[in-house]
Amino acid sequence: MNKKWAIKRITLNLAAIEAEKLQLYCNQTGRPATDVIRELIRGLSICDEVAQSMPLRPPL
């Protein structure tokens, strides 16, 4: 894992079917679960005011 991304670590509890679905998707796409989850979070819609104050990526 790139240390620049390690700003906050979370633990995610998934139901068995959710974990299986994520694993199958990762296997099909060849992408790690971290990248898939990060992309899904980035795609979330949030209030414009909040969105403008939050960078999409951490500063380098």
Phi, psi and omega in degrees: 000134178293125183298335179296334181273342187282061179273319180216130178254135179234157172252133184244121177265123181239147170292158182305318181293325178292316179296320179295318180297316178298315181296317178298317179298315179298319178296318181292323184265343182075016181256147177287153181303323180303315180294320180296313181294318179299317179297319178296320179295317179298332182277356180292140176275131177225165180307137181304319182298317179290317182300322182291334181270353182248125174289148178288329180231150177294150178296148181281000000 
